[in-house]
Amino acid sequence: MKKISLLALTLILALVLAACSASPAPEEPSEGPAENEPSSSGEGQELVFGSATLTYAEFFSGDVSSTESFDAVTSATTSKYEIMPNMATDFVDETANADGYHITGVKHVTVAVPAEDVEAYQAANDTFVILEGEAPAQYKTVSMENGRPVYSATRFNVADTVSDATAELVTGSTWGDYQINVTDGETIHLRNTREDEGFDIGADIQGIILETDSGLKVGMEHLQSIWVQPYEVSFNVSKDNTHNTHITGFDNLPELDKLVGETVTKITYIMPDAAYVYEFEGIYIKPLYENSVSASVSEGYDALTLSIDDFSDFENGKLTVSYTLGSGRSREVVSLLETDLANGAADYTLDVSAIAGLDAGGVYSAILSSDTYADVTVGLPVSSGQKAALEALLATANEKLAAEPENATLQEHIGEAEELLADANATSLEAGSLISELTQLTSDGEDGSSKH
């Protein structure tokens, strides 16, 4: 019996060893998908790639902290509906949209659909067009749930991560309660002129995401926050359109409001086939000063008086007055005054000798800075030099319009310039923007595109 038992035991052990040698080695544990790289809902299935128009909620799905507040941006006019090729709108014609139109989402977004769901997706989104050729590097995956498309986070194709760019936060600009102006470092990606050639990030931009050090991510929308020259990113936190009068209905305000008190450390620019990530040490979004501040100036623009004289709330408050020529990387800023704010009425003397001989069409700006509030942009009146520059540009623009009567962009800017010259409350900042626009629109070789 002992021999039989030993033989049986030997046989069993041999069978176990054989089974173990035939089994595959255990796989290494998976680390899961990389950040913003979705696991495919149709894993193991063939994916069909295509292009589609998505709402902002669909476009930013999985990429921002919340998409619950997205709806649509409402334009105040019938203009600019074709200003950016990837901006989706409900514009039909001048008559149907006489009171304005809505900016509803993003065009030409690359999506991946499981082959078995293609027909269902086409029925749900009739803008879907199948793409031929190689699989794209950047896309969103679609899964169909109860007949409705559900979009994954974007599989971003990060073309570059930039860490040497600089960012300036301004408030109360023509385009938003807050505005972040980004200047490229050694490598230039951002379009900051009217020439598209040579810029990776330009008019066909699809979206922008602001990210803070706490992890908050907020998506930006066309004409409310994104412009043809995307080095400027602006946003409102209130429904008041004093800043950005081109918009009558702002979108996603609950999420934008969360940026106040946060520090923006990353801006992601989303192009159709790639993303560009800009990293910063921190752009702190201080609270807005709720009251308005304006100023009166002497005829020669060499003295300034503020409309308020109580600055007790402005901790370490300072007043800076400057004169700016140009924009973007080519701009030239001349300081006219830098002084501490003190309570009590005061006339501030400006050193205009510093700008003697410079172009008279430049922008005068005054900034109140403090530890308490976001910088307050003071409304300074249009200068006589700016008025003269605008009048000369209007004459040139009307000559060009006579030769190009279908140039709607030029026609719009002519109307804006005429309105500004007739407005006693117009600001130097507004005039400077129009001077820049009309200068480029009337220059030789201008294609009729517009910054804003």
KOLDRENSE-777373 format. One record per residue (C-alpha): x, y, z. Coordinates in Angstrom, 2 decimals. Example, Ala and Ser with C-alpha at 12.3 -4.5 7.8 and 13.67 -1.06 7.14 Angstrom:
# residues 2
<<12.30,-4.50,7.80>>
<<13.67,-1.06,7.14>>
# end
This chain:
# residues 452
<<0.00,0.00,0.00>>
<<2.90,2.34,0.74>>
<<4.32,1.88,-2.75>>
<<0.89,2.48,-4.33>>
<<0.36,5.67,-2.30>>
<<3.82,6.99,-3.13>>
<<3.28,6.33,-6.83>>
<<-0.08,8.09,-6.75>>
<<1.42,11.08,-4.96>>
<<4.25,11.31,-7.48>>
<<1.73,11.18,-10.36>>
<<-0.42,13.96,-8.84>>
<<2.63,16.17,-8.27>>
<<3.73,15.71,-11.88>>
<<0.29,16.69,-13.15>>
<<0.24,19.85,-10.99>>
<<3.70,20.92,-12.20>>
<<2.67,20.37,-15.81>>
<<-0.45,22.48,-15.37>>
<<1.54,25.32,-13.79>>
<<4.10,25.36,-16.59>>
<<1.30,25.54,-19.18>>
<<-0.43,28.60,-17.59>>
<<0.56,32.10,-18.77>>
<<2.56,34.33,-16.42>>
<<0.39,36.78,-14.45>>
<<0.06,40.21,-16.07>>
<<1.57,43.31,-14.48>>
<<-1.13,45.45,-12.78>>
<<-2.54,48.14,-15.06>>
<<-2.05,51.77,-14.05>>
<<-5.27,52.73,-15.84>>
<<-5.70,55.35,-18.53>>
<<-3.49,58.42,-18.45>>
<<-4.99,61.75,-17.43>>
<<-7.60,62.84,-20.00>>
<<-7.05,59.59,-21.91>>
<<-10.36,57.73,-21.72>>
<<-10.65,53.97,-21.62>>
<<-12.69,52.94,-24.64>>
<<-16.32,52.20,-23.93>>
<<-16.20,49.87,-26.90>>
<<-12.96,48.14,-25.93>>
<<-12.15,45.36,-28.32>>
<<-14.50,46.84,-30.91>>
<<-13.63,48.64,-34.09>>
<<-13.81,52.43,-33.72>>
<<-15.05,54.68,-36.51>>
<<-13.60,58.20,-36.45>>
<<-15.51,61.21,-37.62>>
<<-16.13,64.94,-37.21>>
<<-19.17,66.40,-35.45>>
<<-20.60,69.59,-34.00>>
<<-21.00,69.41,-30.22>>
<<-22.61,71.63,-27.61>>
<<-20.20,73.20,-25.13>>
<<-21.38,70.73,-22.47>>
<<-20.56,67.83,-24.80>>
<<-17.27,69.32,-25.95>>
<<-15.94,69.91,-22.42>>
<<-17.39,66.67,-21.02>>
<<-14.83,64.94,-18.80>>
<<-12.30,67.76,-19.22>>
<<-13.68,70.36,-16.78>>
<<-15.00,70.26,-13.22>>
<<-18.64,70.68,-14.25>>
<<-20.67,71.04,-17.45>>
<<-24.01,71.57,-15.70>>
<<-24.15,75.34,-16.30>>
<<-23.39,75.39,-20.02>>
<<-26.17,76.61,-22.29>>
<<-25.38,79.21,-24.96>>
<<-23.79,82.63,-25.35>>
<<-26.07,85.35,-26.77>>
<<-24.64,87.87,-29.22>>
<<-25.93,91.44,-29.13>>
<<-25.59,91.93,-32.90>>
<<-25.79,89.99,-36.16>>
<<-22.07,90.40,-36.78>>
<<-19.11,88.09,-36.14>>
<<-21.10,84.90,-36.73>>
<<-18.38,83.63,-39.09>>
<<-15.42,85.14,-37.28>>
<<-14.08,81.77,-36.05>>
<<-14.56,78.68,-38.25>>
<<-15.08,76.28,-35.34>>
<<-17.68,78.41,-33.53>>
<<-21.19,76.92,-33.92>>
<<-24.14,79.33,-33.97>>
<<-27.85,79.39,-34.79>>
<<-27.40,82.33,-37.17>>
<<-29.66,82.12,-40.26>>
<<-29.70,85.60,-41.79>>
<<-29.86,89.29,-40.90>>
<<-33.66,89.27,-40.76>>
<<-34.22,86.10,-38.74>>
<<-31.47,87.09,-36.30>>
<<-32.14,90.83,-36.20>>
<<-31.95,90.78,-32.38>>
<<-28.78,88.70,-32.32>>
<<-27.94,85.00,-32.34>>
<<-26.70,82.26,-30.02>>
<<-23.24,80.71,-29.91>>
<<-24.11,77.11,-29.21>>
<<-20.97,75.01,-29.31>>
<<-18.00,73.76,-31.31>>
<<-17.68,72.56,-34.90>>
<<-15.37,69.94,-36.39>>
<<-14.71,68.01,-33.19>>
<<-13.11,64.61,-33.81>>
<<-15.02,61.75,-32.18>>
<<-14.55,57.98,-32.08>>
<<-17.68,55.82,-32.29>>
<<-17.86,52.03,-31.88>>
<<-18.67,50.62,-35.34>>
<<-21.87,48.97,-34.11>>
<<-23.15,52.38,-32.84>>
<<-22.45,54.46,-35.94>>
<<-26.02,54.42,-37.27>>
<<-27.46,55.20,-33.85>>
<<-25.01,58.07,-33.40>>
<<-25.77,59.50,-36.84>>
<<-29.46,59.47,-35.92>>
<<-28.69,61.33,-32.69>>
<<-26.21,63.81,-34.22>>
<<-26.76,64.50,-37.91>>
<<-23.57,66.60,-38.14>>
<<-21.41,63.47,-37.85>>
<<-19.23,62.89,-40.91>>
<<-16.96,59.83,-41.13>>
<<-13.27,60.62,-41.64>>
<<-11.09,58.58,-43.96>>
<<-7.43,57.77,-43.42>>
<<-5.34,57.18,-40.32>>
<<-6.75,57.37,-36.81>>
<<-6.41,60.89,-35.38>>
<<-4.22,61.61,-32.38>>
<<-6.86,63.68,-30.54>>
<<-10.51,62.75,-30.09>>
<<-13.45,62.12,-27.76>>
<<-14.99,58.65,-27.53>>
<<-18.78,58.34,-27.85>>
<<-20.93,55.69,-26.26>>
<<-24.66,55.37,-26.92>>
<<-26.81,55.01,-23.81>>
<<-30.57,54.71,-24.24>>
<<-30.30,56.35,-27.64>>
<<-28.32,59.31,-26.33>>
<<-24.62,59.98,-26.99>>
<<-22.35,60.19,-23.95>>
<<-18.91,61.70,-24.46>>
<<-15.68,60.75,-22.73>>
<<-12.87,63.06,-21.67>>
<<-10.73,64.16,-24.59>>
<<-7.73,62.09,-25.52>>
<<-5.50,65.15,-25.88>>
<<-2.58,65.21,-28.27>>
<<-0.39,67.61,-26.27>>
<<1.87,69.22,-28.85>>
<<3.80,71.32,-26.34>>
<<3.87,72.24,-22.66>>
<<5.07,75.82,-22.25>>
<<6.55,76.98,-18.94>>
<<8.36,80.21,-19.90>>
<<5.35,82.30,-20.99>>
<<4.17,85.24,-18.89>>
<<0.60,86.22,-17.98>>
<<-0.91,89.56,-17.01>>
<<-4.31,89.83,-15.30>>
<<-6.36,92.96,-16.04>>
<<-9.89,93.82,-14.97>>
<<-12.63,95.96,-16.40>>
<<-11.41,95.63,-19.98>>
<<-13.63,95.99,-23.04>>
<<-13.97,92.20,-23.20>>
<<-14.71,91.01,-19.66>>
<<-14.68,91.52,-15.90>>
<<-11.32,89.72,-15.95>>
<<-8.84,89.28,-18.78>>
<<-5.62,87.26,-18.86>>
<<-3.10,88.39,-21.47>>
<<-0.52,85.69,-22.26>>
<<2.83,86.48,-23.87>>
<<4.83,83.60,-25.36>>
<<8.36,82.92,-24.25>>
<<11.06,81.53,-26.50>>
<<8.66,79.41,-28.58>>
<<5.75,81.28,-30.15>>
<<2.44,79.40,-30.52>>
<<-0.20,82.06,-29.85>>
<<-1.48,84.24,-32.65>>
<<-1.07,87.86,-31.57>>
<<-1.27,89.58,-34.95>>
<<-3.61,89.32,-37.92>>
<<-1.25,86.97,-39.73>>
<<-2.22,83.32,-39.19>>
<<0.95,82.01,-40.82>>
<<3.43,80.61,-38.33>>
<<1.03,80.39,-35.38>>
<<-0.13,77.04,-33.96>>
<<-2.98,78.61,-31.97>>
<<-5.20,80.87,-34.06>>
<<-8.70,81.62,-35.30>>
<<-9.75,77.95,-35.61>>
<<-9.37,77.39,-31.86>>
<<-12.06,75.14,-30.38>>
<<-11.79,75.77,-26.66>>
<<-9.72,76.94,-23.69>>
<<-9.57,75.46,-20.19>>
<<-8.42,77.43,-17.14>>
<<-7.11,75.25,-14.32>>
<<-6.33,76.38,-10.76>>
<<-3.99,75.09,-8.08>>
<<-6.98,73.57,-6.25>>
<<-7.86,71.45,-9.30>>
<<-10.81,73.54,-10.53>>
<<-11.14,73.38,-14.33>>
<<-13.42,75.78,-16.22>>
<<-14.12,75.82,-19.97>>
<<-14.12,79.06,-21.98>>
<<-16.50,79.83,-24.87>>
<<-16.21,81.73,-28.15>>
<<-16.82,85.53,-28.17>>
<<-17.55,85.44,-24.44>>
<<-13.98,84.47,-23.59>>
<<-12.14,83.31,-26.73>>
<<-11.01,85.64,-29.51>>
<<-9.36,85.29,-32.91>>
<<-6.13,86.44,-31.29>>
<<-6.26,83.93,-28.41>>
<<-3.44,85.38,-26.32>>
<<-6.31,87.28,-24.64>>
<<-8.64,85.14,-22.49>>
<<-11.47,87.02,-20.79>>
<<-14.42,86.07,-18.62>>
<<-17.33,87.65,-16.79>>
<<-18.58,86.63,-13.38>>
<<-21.69,88.84,-13.48>>
<<-24.60,89.19,-15.89>>
<<-23.81,92.86,-16.39>>
<<-22.36,93.32,-19.88>>
<<-20.65,96.66,-19.20>>
<<-17.49,94.71,-19.94>>
<<-18.07,93.08,-23.35>>
<<-21.12,94.85,-24.73>>
<<-21.07,92.54,-27.77>>
<<-22.73,89.90,-25.57>>
<<-26.20,90.26,-24.04>>
<<-26.41,86.80,-22.45>>
<<-23.40,85.29,-20.67>>
<<-23.05,81.54,-20.14>>
<<-21.62,79.25,-17.45>>
<<-21.48,82.08,-14.90>>
<<-21.76,79.78,-11.82>>
<<-18.55,78.02,-12.84>>
<<-16.75,81.20,-13.91>>
<<-17.60,82.77,-10.55>>
<<-15.74,79.92,-8.81>>
<<-12.49,81.26,-10.29>>
<<-12.64,84.29,-7.97>>
<<-10.29,83.64,-5.07>>
<<-8.51,80.89,-6.99>>
<<-5.02,80.87,-8.52>>
<<-4.85,79.91,-12.20>>
<<-1.76,77.79,-12.85>>
<<-2.55,76.24,-16.22>>
<<-4.22,77.29,-19.48>>
<<-4.93,74.65,-22.12>>
<<-5.60,75.83,-25.67>>
<<-7.54,73.23,-27.67>>
<<-7.04,73.14,-31.43>>
<<-8.77,70.58,-33.72>>
<<-5.82,68.17,-33.77>>
<<-3.67,69.15,-30.79>>
<<-3.59,70.86,-27.40>>
<<-1.06,73.36,-26.06>>
<<-0.61,73.54,-22.30>>
<<0.72,76.73,-20.67>>
<<1.89,76.46,-17.06>>
<<2.31,79.42,-14.69>>
<<3.46,79.96,-11.12>>
<<0.06,81.44,-10.40>>
<<-2.44,84.08,-11.53>>
<<-4.48,85.00,-8.45>>
<<-8.06,86.09,-9.23>>
<<-8.79,88.70,-6.57>>
<<-12.37,89.91,-5.90>>
<<-13.72,92.72,-8.06>>
<<-14.21,96.22,-6.69>>
<<-17.98,96.64,-6.91>>
<<-18.09,100.42,-7.47>>
<<-17.02,102.16,-10.65>>
<<-14.13,104.60,-10.87>>
<<-13.64,107.16,-13.62>>
<<-11.37,110.14,-14.10>>
<<-11.36,113.58,-15.64>>
<<-8.27,114.92,-17.38>>
<<-6.93,118.31,-18.38>>
<<-7.07,119.42,-22.00>>
<<-3.43,118.57,-22.51>>
<<-3.85,115.21,-20.74>>
<<-1.13,116.24,-18.28>>
<<-3.27,116.08,-15.10>>
<<-5.84,113.61,-13.80>>
<<-8.56,113.69,-11.11>>
<<-10.25,110.50,-9.89>>
<<-14.01,110.37,-9.35>>
<<-13.64,109.07,-5.78>>
<<-11.30,110.18,-3.00>>
<<-11.89,107.49,-0.35>>
<<-9.41,104.65,-0.76>>
<<-9.54,103.31,2.79>>
<<-10.53,99.85,1.50>>
<<-7.54,99.67,-0.84>>
<<-4.80,98.08,1.24>>
<<-1.39,99.15,-0.14>>
<<-3.24,100.95,-2.93>>
<<-1.35,102.36,-5.89>>
<<-2.24,104.38,-8.97>>
<<-0.41,103.71,-12.23>>
<<-1.03,105.72,-15.40>>
<<0.53,104.61,-18.67>>
<<0.51,105.20,-22.41>>
<<0.54,102.15,-24.70>>
<<1.31,101.83,-28.40>>
<<0.67,98.56,-30.26>>
<<-0.40,95.22,-28.81>>
<<0.92,91.75,-28.04>>
<<4.68,91.23,-28.17>>
<<5.22,94.45,-30.13>>
<<3.49,96.79,-27.70>>
<<5.37,99.67,-26.11>>
<<4.31,100.90,-22.65>>
<<5.43,104.28,-21.30>>
<<4.85,105.10,-17.62>>
<<3.33,108.53,-16.93>>
<<2.74,108.16,-13.17>>
<<3.27,105.67,-10.34>>
<<2.14,106.76,-6.87>>
<<0.52,105.53,-3.65>>
<<-3.19,106.17,-3.17>>
<<-4.16,108.44,-0.30>>
<<-7.57,109.46,0.99>>
<<-8.73,112.94,0.07>>
<<-9.26,114.78,-3.21>>
<<-6.12,115.07,-5.29>>
<<-4.99,116.11,-8.75>>
<<-2.32,113.83,-10.15>>
<<0.27,115.33,-12.49>>
<<1.19,113.22,-15.53>>
<<4.63,113.32,-17.09>>
<<3.55,113.69,-20.73>>
<<7.07,114.67,-21.77>>
<<7.83,110.95,-21.66>>
<<5.68,110.41,-24.77>>
<<6.75,113.43,-26.80>>
<<7.19,112.46,-30.43>>
<<5.27,109.21,-30.16>>
<<2.16,108.33,-32.18>>
<<-0.77,110.34,-30.81>>
<<-3.22,107.45,-31.31>>
<<-1.96,105.46,-28.33>>
<<-4.04,104.34,-25.34>>
<<-4.05,106.14,-22.00>>
<<-4.85,103.80,-19.11>>
<<-5.03,104.14,-15.34>>
<<-4.93,101.18,-12.95>>
<<-5.75,101.09,-9.24>>
<<-3.92,98.13,-7.67>>
<<-4.10,96.87,-4.09>>
<<-3.89,93.80,-1.90>>
<<-7.67,93.96,-1.43>>
<<-9.15,93.94,-4.93>>
<<-8.39,92.86,-8.45>>
<<-6.82,95.73,-10.36>>
<<-9.40,98.39,-11.18>>
<<-9.19,99.77,-14.72>>
<<-10.18,103.43,-14.56>>
<<-12.16,104.79,-17.47>>
<<-10.08,107.55,-19.06>>
<<-11.61,109.72,-21.78>>
<<-10.64,109.58,-25.45>>
<<-7.70,111.88,-26.20>>
<<-7.66,114.49,-28.96>>
<<-4.91,112.51,-30.67>>
<<-7.10,109.40,-30.74>>
<<-10.03,111.33,-32.18>>
<<-7.83,112.68,-34.97>>
<<-6.45,109.20,-35.67>>
<<-9.96,107.71,-35.82>>
<<-11.23,110.41,-38.16>>
<<-8.32,109.81,-40.55>>
<<-8.87,106.05,-40.42>>
<<-12.58,106.48,-41.08>>
<<-11.84,108.36,-44.28>>
<<-9.49,105.59,-45.43>>
<<-11.93,102.87,-44.38>>
<<-14.82,104.43,-46.31>>
<<-12.64,104.60,-49.43>>
<<-11.83,100.92,-49.08>>
<<-15.48,100.04,-48.41>>
<<-16.50,101.81,-51.62>>
<<-14.21,99.39,-53.48>>
<<-15.28,96.40,-51.35>>
<<-18.99,96.93,-50.55>>
<<-19.38,93.31,-49.37>>
<<-16.73,93.71,-46.65>>
<<-19.10,93.30,-43.68>>
<<-16.30,93.36,-41.09>>
<<-15.01,96.70,-42.32>>
<<-18.54,98.09,-42.45>>
<<-19.15,97.03,-38.85>>
<<-15.98,98.70,-37.60>>
<<-16.79,101.91,-39.44>>
<<-20.14,102.01,-37.64>>
<<-18.46,101.38,-34.29>>
<<-15.95,104.19,-34.90>>
<<-18.71,106.63,-35.83>>
<<-20.63,105.74,-32.67>>
<<-17.54,106.12,-30.50>>
<<-16.70,109.58,-31.90>>
<<-20.26,110.68,-31.08>>
<<-20.16,109.24,-27.54>>
<<-19.08,111.76,-24.90>>
<<-18.45,108.89,-22.44>>
<<-16.22,106.81,-24.73>>
<<-12.93,105.67,-23.20>>
<<-9.37,105.78,-24.43>>
<<-9.24,101.98,-24.18>>
<<-12.21,101.60,-26.54>>
<<-10.73,104.09,-28.98>>
<<-7.37,102.34,-28.91>>
<<-8.95,99.01,-29.76>>
<<-10.79,100.51,-32.72>>
<<-7.70,102.34,-33.96>>
<<-5.80,99.04,-33.94>>
<<-8.65,97.23,-35.72>>
<<-9.15,99.86,-38.42>>
<<-5.42,100.24,-38.98>>
<<-5.12,96.56,-39.77>>
<<-8.40,96.36,-41.69>>
<<-7.33,99.17,-44.02>>
<<-3.74,98.04,-44.49>>
<<-2.61,96.44,-47.73>>
<<-3.15,92.69,-47.87>>
<<-5.73,92.65,-45.06>>
<<-8.03,89.68,-45.44>>
<<-10.97,91.26,-43.63>>
<<-10.67,89.08,-40.54>>
<<-11.23,90.59,-37.12>>
<<-9.65,90.14,-33.75>>
<<-12.91,90.34,-31.83>>
# end
